Amino acid sequence: MADDEKNQWYYNTVKQRAEYGKISPTDQRMGPYKTKEDAAPAWEMGGDRNAKGAEEHRSRDTYG
């Protein structure tokens, strides 16, 4: 593992918490993030982005 990867934060989508380093399996983590504070809201922000994208997709299907 490269040093820069060791010094990064990840969000564990199963445990729903930030973790320092690549502790969890790849399919259970989002990131990397520079700080714990950046990683902590990752799941919520991802959900918001997905909802916005779905809404935009529905709008295109309806109007265009």
Legacy VTK file of the C-alpha trace (Angstrom):
# vtk DataFile Version 3.0
C-alpha trace
ASCII
DATASET POLYDATA
POINTS 64 float
0.000 0.000 0.000
1.425 3.379 -0.966
2.046 5.878 1.824
-0.519 8.315 0.433
-3.184 5.572 0.569
-2.311 4.820 4.200
-2.850 8.462 5.112
-6.351 8.727 3.660
-9.830 8.378 5.095
-12.541 6.173 3.621
-16.245 5.819 4.319
-17.412 2.287 5.143
-20.878 1.888 3.609
-21.715 -1.192 5.704
-20.605 0.107 9.100
-21.649 3.633 8.081
-18.598 5.346 9.511
-15.304 6.889 8.462
-12.188 4.702 8.681
-8.518 5.636 8.497
-6.817 3.647 5.753
-7.990 0.806 3.552
-9.415 -1.333 6.338
-12.597 -2.557 4.680
-13.066 -4.421 1.391
-13.191 -2.282 -1.746
-16.917 -2.864 -2.294
-17.668 -1.514 1.193
-15.792 1.772 1.046
-15.975 5.154 -0.616
-13.020 7.457 -0.970
-10.309 8.344 -0.392
-10.823 11.582 1.515
-8.169 13.806 3.075
-9.862 14.121 6.463
-12.332 12.268 8.646
-14.651 15.260 8.383
-14.632 14.945 4.583
-15.336 11.202 4.732
-18.097 11.269 7.348
-20.907 12.714 5.164
-19.896 10.729 2.046
-22.813 8.295 2.096
-25.387 11.052 2.539
-23.796 13.185 -0.178
-23.709 10.215 -2.544
-27.386 9.529 -1.896
-28.231 13.173 -2.558
-26.316 13.078 -5.857
-28.049 9.870 -6.899
-31.475 11.323 -6.122
-30.670 14.476 -8.090
-29.429 12.435 -11.045
-32.553 10.265 -11.005
-34.756 13.364 -10.969
-32.859 14.865 -13.904
-33.210 11.579 -15.778
-36.978 11.539 -15.174
-37.250 15.133 -16.367
-35.475 14.302 -19.642
-37.695 11.278 -20.201
-40.812 13.337 -19.584
-39.885 16.407 -21.619
-37.444 15.299 -24.082
LINES 1 65
64 0 1 2 3 4 5 6 7 8 9 10 11 12 13 14 15 16 17 18 19 20 21 22 23 24 25 26 27 28 29 30 31 32 33 34 35 36 37 38 39 40 41 42 43 44 45 46 47 48 49 50 51 52 53 54 55 56 57 58 59 60 61 62 63
